[in-house]
Amino acid sequence: MKRFLPVLQYFGLLAAVGIGYFAVVTGTPLWDDPSEIFANPLLRDPHGLARIWLGSGTPDYFPLKTSVQWLQWQLWGADVRGYHLTNLALHALAALLVWHLLRRLGLRFAYFCALLFAVHPLAVESVAWISELKNVLSLPLLLGALLAYLTFDRTGRGTAYFASVLLFTAAMCAKTSVVMFPGALILYAYWQHGQVTGRTLRAIAPYLAVSLGLGLVTVHFQNHRVMAYLPMPAESLATRVAGGGWAIWFYLAKCLFPFDLLPIYPRWSLQPAVAWLLPPWLALAAVFGWCWRARATWGRAAIFGLGSFVLNLVPVLGVIPLAFARISRVSDHLAYLSLVSVVALIGAAAGWCCDRSPAFAQRVELRCAVAAALLLAALAATCSYAAKFVSEETLWTYNVRRNPGAWLAQNNLGIVLAQSGRVDEALPHLQAAVALRPDLFGARMNLGQALAQSRNWPGAIPQFKAASILDPANADAKASLRAALNNYANSLARSGHFQAAVDQYQKSLTVDPSNAEAHRNLANALHALGRDREAYQQLDQAALLAPAGR
């Protein structure tokens, strides 16, 4: 039976992932999935791979991730099942590597930790959201790099070292949030050897070079492509540092107690920043100080685990501005890498408890019962939360119910309802989005289009006008405002309110004086009022703009 135990354990991990995420396999695209994948011309381009690696036509520079998406499009096109199954397979692979890594590090309950990672609800956003391929692709590569480095550290084999550097570079090309890996290697060296030697520093030099080079590329792309046209919150460095400190504790709490998970959490107000700045960082320093005092026993291992958890969060804490910060200071998918450290700490804590309580350690059935209860609870929570990701309407309805102040959730739910023809249901959500963020072009345009869809021209016009002011160069806003004014004027003319129609046609022509149709419609309204001379002038203008046969 022992011979088949590893095989059963492998299948157990795969089954856990399959059961937990079964609901999302046939789920519809979410959030930015259409723009990133299903409507992305780069993925349809036969020469797309070259453009991807040259950074042409991509908002960020994650070339390995985008190359995998290009390959996926060639394999299954718009069939969402292929994309979901890829994410599930990569998450399962990560869980298997977590098992092997923790077993190599000597954790007694490595398999339990791997199962907990596989079914942890915090991972749902990364696995169920197709566009988060970058998360589930980068983590197995990073774990592979660490496993290869362990081999090098213990044997000195150059091939293992080369493989580790290569895998880390690939992980950086999938998502550069793995950039803190060199710091984790320093923590590992301190845990294993009690000091950081010159040999260790020389060994991590190539990792540092890769981190610095691709990290700077990512910052450049974020600043000049992703955030260049987004309305970002104007916040001081102190506010961002305070937010980063509270985010660390938020993520730790969600990893340990994964309740009330949301795609978009409330965006905390941290004013005045001075009052919020020190408490989270002082508390963190106190925890590390406690571990340092116990470094002769369990402290070094705890410093490695907690330090890795914090290091993997550093790039996504918002201290360096992130595009997602305009929506919320925290998000589950940003903690996907750090979740590995937490499940490892849980396993280490379980081993420490067994050592402190020999009676508990000897009762295998009791340990198995406790572990099974925890895993089943996590699996049930994952199944329930994953079911929220089957469609945009389900996801955003859930988010709005739990966090009505999430302007993006309100906006996205309104769009979904309007596109399905349920405009009356959509309007309250789109109005809420505009009330929450009146400065957003997209929110104004979406509300205007929904009002126009319900033929509420007096309501639609101010929204399109506001959108055109927010983004004066946007052709869509001008076209929508012109169309709304024309349609409003046409409705007035059909109901016999010709003078009011004339006013609206004239407003339309101030937006677009070259619109021949508006000139003709204005002529008809003027003729109905008996103002024929003015009507002929408008017809002449229309003929100049659009001669017969042109």
C-alpha positions as a printed Julia matrix, in Angstrom:
550×3 Matrix{Float64}:
   0.0    0.0     0.0
   2.87   2.39    0.79
   4.09   2.06   -2.79
   0.83   3.5    -4.09
   0.5    6.21   -1.44
   2.34   8.93   -3.44
   0.14   8.19   -6.46
  -2.98   8.49   -4.31
  -1.65  11.75   -2.87
  -1.08  13.14   -6.36
  -4.61  12.24   -7.38
  -5.92  13.66   -4.12
  -4.44  17.08   -4.92
  -5.78  17.0    -8.47
  -9.22  15.93   -7.27
  -9.29  18.69   -4.66
  -8.6   21.33   -7.33
 -11.15  19.78   -9.7
 -13.9   19.71   -7.07
 -13.16  23.19   -5.78
 -13.2   24.84   -9.2
 -15.65  22.64  -11.09
 -18.21  25.46  -11.33
 -15.91  27.87  -13.2
 -14.82  25.6   -16.07
 -17.73  26.7   -18.27
 -17.92  30.18  -16.76
 -18.11  33.25  -18.98
 -15.3   35.83  -19.42
 -15.06  38.34  -16.57
 -13.92  41.9   -16.04
 -10.97  42.55  -18.41
 -10.95  39.06  -19.97
 -12.61  40.28  -23.21
 -10.13  43.13  -23.79
  -7.09  41.09  -22.77
  -7.96  37.9   -24.65
 -11.17  37.59  -26.62
 -11.04  40.98  -28.34
  -7.25  41.33  -28.41
  -6.01  41.62  -32.03
  -2.46  40.84  -30.92
  -3.45  37.24  -30.1
  -4.91  36.8   -33.6
  -1.8   38.18  -35.31
   0.29  35.37  -36.91
   3.36  37.45  -36.06
   2.07  38.24  -32.6
   4.84  36.41  -30.73
   7.51  38.73  -32.08
   5.45  41.81  -31.16
   4.82  40.39  -27.69
   8.5   39.94  -26.87
   9.35  43.34  -28.33
   6.7   44.92  -26.08
   4.65  46.24  -28.99
   0.91  46.68  -28.47
   0.81  45.41  -24.86
  -0.11  47.52  -21.82
   2.4   45.66  -19.64
   5.51  43.61  -20.26
   4.75  40.05  -19.2
   5.87  38.41  -22.46
   5.73  34.78  -21.32
   2.19  35.19  -20.02
   1.05  36.9   -23.21
   2.81  34.28  -25.34
   0.87  31.54  -23.55
  -2.34  33.48  -24.21
  -1.36  33.77  -27.9
  -0.83  29.99  -28.01
  -4.14  29.39  -26.23
  -5.97  31.45  -28.84
  -4.41  29.37  -31.62
  -5.53  26.18  -29.83
  -9.1   26.93  -28.74
 -10.01  30.43  -29.84
 -13.04  31.75  -27.98
 -13.82  28.51  -26.12
 -13.5   29.59  -22.48
 -13.1   26.02  -21.23
  -9.54  25.8   -22.51
  -8.5   28.95  -20.66
 -10.14  27.85  -17.41
  -8.63  24.37  -17.61
  -5.19  25.9   -18.15
  -5.53  27.98  -14.98
  -6.74  24.95  -13.02
  -3.88  22.8   -14.27
  -1.29  25.43  -13.34
  -2.81  25.87   -9.89
  -2.74  22.1    -9.36
   0.89  22.05  -10.5
   1.7   24.8    -8.0
   0.06  22.77   -5.22
   2.16  19.71   -6.17
   5.33  21.82   -6.12
   4.36  23.29   -2.74
   4.16  19.74   -1.43
   7.59  18.81   -2.77
   9.16  22.08   -1.63
   7.89  21.86    1.94
   8.88  18.2     2.12
  12.39  19.18    1.0
  12.44  21.86    3.69
  11.62  19.24    6.31
   8.01  20.2     7.18
   6.2   17.31    8.83
   2.78  18.17    7.38
   3.89  19.15    3.86
   1.05  17.29    2.13
  -1.57  18.89    4.37
  -0.11  22.32    3.49
  -0.25  21.53   -0.22
  -3.89  20.44    0.05
  -4.72  23.58    2.03
  -3.1   25.72   -0.66
  -5.0   23.82   -3.37
  -8.42  24.49   -1.81
  -7.78  27.81   -0.05
 -10.55  30.31   -0.92
  -8.06  33.19   -1.26
  -6.74  31.54   -4.44
 -10.15  31.58   -6.16
  -9.73  34.99   -7.77
  -6.39  34.02   -9.32
  -7.64  30.65  -10.6
 -11.19  31.51  -11.7
 -10.32  34.81  -13.41
  -8.86  33.93  -16.83
  -6.71  37.06  -17.07
  -4.89  36.11  -13.87
  -2.99  33.51  -15.86
   0.07  35.56  -14.92
  -0.39  34.54  -11.27
  -0.9   30.82  -11.78
   1.87  30.71  -14.41
   4.52  32.6   -12.42
   4.11  30.64   -9.18
   5.04  27.13  -10.48
   8.06  28.65  -12.21
   9.09  30.41   -9.01
   8.65  27.25   -6.94
  10.69  25.34   -9.51
  13.44  27.98   -9.24
  13.51  27.59   -5.45
  13.59  23.78   -5.63
  16.52  23.95   -8.06
  18.31  26.43   -5.8
  17.9   24.08   -2.83
  19.62  21.39   -4.87
  22.45  23.78   -5.72
  22.78  24.91   -2.09
  23.11  21.34   -0.84
  25.15  19.8    -3.65
  26.87  22.69   -5.43
  25.72  21.4    -8.82
  26.08  24.07  -11.48
  23.29  22.65  -13.65
  20.81  23.08  -10.77
  21.96  26.68  -10.32
  21.6   27.46  -14.02
  18.13  25.87  -14.05
  17.13  27.97  -11.04
  18.22  31.25  -12.66
  16.48  30.28  -15.9
  13.21  29.37  -14.13
  13.29  32.61  -12.14
  13.79  34.62  -15.33
  10.8   32.81  -16.85
   8.74  33.59  -13.74
   9.67  37.28  -14.05
   8.54  37.19  -17.69
   5.2   35.79  -16.54
   4.66  38.36  -13.77
   7.25  40.6   -12.18
   5.65  40.53   -8.73
   8.05  37.6    -8.09
  10.81  40.23   -8.08
  11.61  39.77   -4.36
  12.91  36.21   -4.82
  16.56  37.22   -4.13
  15.48  38.5    -0.71
  13.77  35.17    0.01
  17.03  33.38   -0.83
  18.86  35.53    1.73
  16.26  34.62    4.36
  16.65  30.95    3.43
  20.42  31.17    3.83
  20.02  32.72    7.29
  17.53  30.01    8.3
  19.68  27.13    7.1
  23.16  28.4     7.95
  22.61  31.05   10.61
  24.41  33.66    8.52
  24.58  35.15    5.04
  28.0   34.44    3.57
  29.83  35.95    0.62
  29.11  32.76   -1.31
  25.37  33.36   -0.87
  25.64  36.99   -1.99
  27.63  35.99   -5.07
  25.09  33.28   -5.86
  22.12  35.67   -5.78
  23.81  38.31   -7.97
  22.27  37.01  -11.24
  18.82  36.93   -9.62
  19.29  40.54   -8.52
  20.29  41.55  -12.05
  17.17  39.94  -13.52
  14.98  41.47  -10.8
  16.37  44.95  -11.32
  16.26  44.85  -15.12
  12.75  43.44  -15.6
  11.46  45.31  -12.54
  12.44  48.65  -14.09
  10.8   47.6   -17.35
   7.57  46.87  -15.47
   7.65  50.25  -13.69
   8.16  51.96  -17.05
   5.22  50.15  -18.62
   3.0   50.85  -15.59
   3.78  54.56  -15.65
   3.73  55.14  -19.41
   1.08  52.7   -20.62
  -1.16  51.31  -17.88
  -1.52  54.39  -15.65
  -0.78  57.15  -18.17
  -4.46  57.55  -19.1
  -6.1   56.44  -15.83
  -7.41  58.85  -13.19
  -5.17  57.84  -10.28
  -5.81  59.0    -6.7
  -3.46  61.8    -5.64
  -1.92  60.47   -2.43
   1.17  61.34   -0.44
   3.97  58.86    0.13
   2.97  58.71    3.82
  -0.56  57.65    2.87
   0.72  54.95    0.54
   3.16  53.64    3.16
   0.37  53.56    5.75
  -1.89  51.72    3.29
   0.87  49.2     2.61
   1.31  48.48    6.31
  -2.39  47.84    6.87
  -2.52  45.74    3.68
   0.04  43.31    5.12
  -2.16  42.64    8.15
  -5.27  42.49    5.96
  -3.71  39.78    3.78
  -2.47  37.82    6.78
  -5.97  37.89    8.28
  -7.56  36.74    5.02
  -5.03  33.92    4.63
  -5.75  32.68    8.16
  -9.5   33.42    8.19
 -10.74  33.54    4.56
 -14.23  34.9     5.23
 -16.14  37.64    3.39
 -13.86  37.53    0.36
 -14.67  40.04   -2.38
 -13.41  40.83   -5.88
 -13.36  44.53   -4.89
 -12.94  45.47   -1.24
 -13.82  48.88    0.24
 -11.04  51.39   -0.36
  -9.93  52.52    3.09
  -9.57  56.19    3.88
  -6.27  56.77    5.71
  -6.53  60.41    6.65
  -4.73  61.89    8.4
  -1.9   59.7     7.15
   0.31  60.39   10.19
  -2.21  58.74   12.53
  -2.41  55.58   10.4
   1.26  55.33    9.43
   3.06  53.81   12.43
   0.71  51.21   14.05
   0.89  48.45   11.39
   4.63  48.79   10.91
   5.35  48.9    14.65
   3.23  45.77   15.14
   5.13  44.04   12.33
   8.45  45.05   13.85
   7.3   43.67   17.21
   6.46  40.29   15.64
   9.83  40.05   13.92
  11.52  41.16   17.15
   9.8   38.33   19.01
  10.98  35.86   16.38
  14.5   37.28   16.58
  14.61  36.71   20.34
  13.72  33.05   19.72
  16.24  32.64   16.89
  18.07  29.93   18.78
  15.02  27.63   18.52
  12.02  28.26   16.26
  12.72  31.92   15.51
  14.9   31.54   12.43
  12.32  29.36   10.67
   9.58  31.85   11.58
  11.65  34.75   10.23
  12.08  32.85    6.96
   8.33  32.13    6.67
   7.03  35.53    7.78
   9.78  37.34    5.89
   8.92  35.53    2.66
   5.25  36.38    3.2
   6.01  40.09    3.57
   8.63  40.19    0.79
   6.25  38.73   -1.78
   3.72  41.44   -0.86
   6.15  44.36   -1.15
   5.68  44.94   -4.92
   1.86  45.02   -4.58
   1.38  47.03   -1.39
   0.8   50.24   -3.34
   3.82  52.11   -1.95
   4.99  52.14   -5.56
   1.82  53.31   -7.36
  -0.22  50.51   -8.96
  -3.06  50.79  -11.47
  -5.29  48.67   -9.21
  -4.89  51.25   -6.41
  -7.53  53.45   -8.04
 -10.06  50.68   -7.31
  -8.95  49.32   -3.93
  -5.83  49.1    -1.78
  -6.06  45.3    -1.6
  -7.14  42.37   -3.73
  -7.03  38.6    -3.24
  -5.04  37.96   -6.41
  -2.22  40.18   -5.13
  -1.64  37.77   -2.21
  -1.54  34.55   -4.26
   2.25  34.15   -4.0
   2.32  34.99   -0.29
  -0.34  32.39    0.45
   2.35  29.7     0.1
   4.27  31.15    3.05
   1.16  31.23    5.24
   0.19  27.6     4.6
   3.81  26.64    5.33
   3.65  28.54    8.63
   0.39  26.76    9.48
   2.06  23.4     8.84
   5.08  24.4    10.92
   2.79  25.54   13.75
   0.98  22.2    13.61
   4.3   20.37   13.93
   5.28  22.57   16.89
   1.95  21.79   18.61
   2.57  18.06   18.15
   6.01  18.41   19.7
   4.57  20.28   22.66
   1.77  17.73   23.13
   3.06  14.15   22.75
  -0.4   12.77   23.53
  -1.85  14.66   20.57
   1.07  13.63   18.37
   0.47   9.97   19.07
  -3.25  10.1    18.27
  -3.12   9.84   14.51
  -6.9    9.58   14.14
  -7.4   12.86   16.03
  -4.83  14.67   13.88
  -6.45  13.33   10.72
  -9.91  14.39   11.93
  -8.75  17.95   12.64
  -6.93  18.18    9.29
  -9.93  16.76    7.4
 -12.29  19.2     9.09
 -10.12  22.18    8.14
  -9.67  20.99    4.57
 -13.35  20.24    4.06
 -14.3   23.66    5.44
 -11.81  25.32    3.06
 -13.04  23.22    0.13
 -16.69  24.11    0.84
 -15.78  27.81    1.01
 -13.84  27.56   -2.25
 -16.74  25.81   -4.03
 -19.13  28.48   -2.8
 -16.89  31.41   -3.73
 -15.86  29.95   -7.09
 -19.55  29.7    -8.02
 -19.69  33.5    -7.85
 -17.23  33.65  -10.77
 -19.39  31.81  -13.3
 -20.7   35.02  -14.89
 -20.33  38.79  -14.71
 -23.86  39.24  -13.4
 -23.36  36.72  -10.59
 -19.98  38.15   -9.63
 -20.92  41.84   -9.58
 -24.3   41.24   -7.95
 -22.48  39.5    -5.11
 -19.9   42.3    -4.87
 -22.47  45.11   -4.91
 -24.51  43.38   -2.22
 -21.45  43.14    0.06
 -19.77  46.41   -0.93
 -22.21  48.9    -2.51
 -19.5   51.56   -2.42
 -17.45  49.75   -5.1
 -17.95  52.06   -8.07
 -16.43  49.58  -10.54
 -18.71  46.76   -9.38
 -21.74  49.05   -9.71
 -20.6   50.13  -13.16
 -19.87  46.59  -14.39
 -23.17  45.24  -13.11
 -25.01  48.09  -14.81
 -23.27  47.35  -18.12
 -24.16  43.65  -17.92
 -27.82  44.38  -17.17
 -28.06  47.01  -19.9
 -26.5   44.69  -22.48
 -29.11  42.05  -21.63
 -31.89  44.59  -22.27
 -32.76  45.15  -18.58
 -32.15  48.87  -18.68
 -34.51  49.69  -15.8
 -32.47  47.37  -13.55
 -29.18  48.74  -14.9
 -29.86  52.43  -14.34
 -29.67  52.47  -10.49
 -26.26  50.78  -10.62
 -24.9   53.08  -13.31
 -26.23  56.1   -11.44
 -24.55  54.82   -8.28
 -21.24  54.48  -10.17
 -21.49  58.09  -11.38
 -22.42  59.31   -7.89
 -19.37  57.51   -6.46
 -16.97  58.64   -9.19
 -18.39  61.61  -11.13
 -14.92  62.27  -12.55
 -14.78  59.04  -14.57
 -15.3   59.21  -18.31
 -16.4   55.58  -18.59
 -19.03  55.84  -15.86
 -20.58  58.9   -17.53
 -20.58  57.24  -20.95
 -22.14  54.03  -19.67
 -24.93  55.88  -17.88
 -25.54  58.05  -20.93
 -25.76  55.04  -23.22
 -28.21  53.28  -20.9
 -30.39  56.4   -20.72
 -30.23  56.72  -24.5
 -31.16  53.03  -24.79
 -34.33  53.84  -22.82
 -34.86  56.93  -25.03
 -34.39  59.26  -22.06
 -32.64  61.93  -24.12
 -32.85  64.75  -21.55
 -31.08  62.46  -19.07
 -28.52  61.1   -21.54
 -27.36  64.45  -22.93
 -25.82  65.82  -19.67
 -23.93  62.55  -19.19
 -22.44  62.63  -22.7
 -21.66  66.33  -22.29
 -19.85  65.65  -19.0
 -17.94  62.78  -20.64
 -16.85  65.03  -23.52
 -15.55  67.58  -20.99
 -13.67  64.92  -19.0
 -11.99  63.66  -22.18
 -12.25  66.39  -24.85
 -10.25  64.41  -27.4
 -12.44  61.32  -27.18
 -14.33  60.81  -30.43
 -16.84  58.41  -28.86
 -18.02  61.02  -26.37
 -18.54  63.62  -29.08
 -20.31  61.15  -31.35
 -22.58  60.02  -28.52
 -23.39  63.6   -27.5
 -24.18  64.53  -31.09
 -26.35  61.43  -31.54
 -28.21  62.08  -28.28
 -28.91  65.72  -29.2
 -30.08  64.69  -32.69
 -32.31  61.92  -31.35
 -33.74  64.21  -28.69
 -34.46  66.83  -31.34
 -36.07  64.2   -33.6
 -38.34  63.1   -30.74
 -39.36  66.71  -30.09
 -40.05  67.31  -33.78
 -42.21  64.17  -34.07
 -44.28  65.32  -31.11
 -44.79  68.79  -32.67
 -42.41  70.74  -30.4
 -40.54  72.3   -33.32
 -38.97  75.25  -31.52
 -37.5   72.98  -28.85
 -36.28  70.7   -31.65
 -34.57  73.63  -33.35
 -32.73  74.42  -30.11
 -31.45  70.85  -29.8
 -30.39  70.64  -33.47
 -28.43  73.85  -33.03
 -26.72  72.42  -29.93
 -25.87  69.32  -31.95
 -24.25  71.48  -34.64
 -22.08  73.22  -32.06
 -20.69  69.77  -31.24
 -20.27  68.75  -34.9
 -20.85  71.56  -37.48
 -20.03  69.16  -40.33
 -23.04  66.89  -39.72
 -25.11  67.18  -42.91
 -27.99  65.16  -41.45
 -28.36  67.58  -38.54
 -28.47  70.51  -40.99
 -31.26  68.8   -42.96
 -33.22  67.96  -39.82
 -32.85  71.55  -38.62
 -34.13  72.74  -42.01
 -37.24  70.57  -41.65
 -37.93  71.94  -38.18
 -37.43  75.54  -39.35
 -39.77  74.92  -42.29
 -42.44  73.63  -39.9
 -42.14  76.93  -38.01
 -42.51  78.94  -41.24
 -38.9   80.11  -41.21
 -38.22  79.06  -44.8
 -35.33  81.41  -45.51
 -33.35  79.91  -42.61
 -34.44  76.45  -43.71
 -33.02  76.96  -47.2
 -29.74  78.15  -45.7
 -29.48  74.91  -43.72
 -30.27  72.83  -46.83
 -27.57  74.68  -48.75
 -25.11  73.96  -45.97
 -26.12  70.27  -45.98
 -25.64  70.11  -49.76
 -22.13  71.58  -49.42
 -21.23  69.03  -46.76
 -22.8   66.05  -48.53
 -23.39  66.71  -52.25
 -25.7   64.35  -54.09
 -24.01  61.11  -55.04
 -21.11  61.57  -52.64
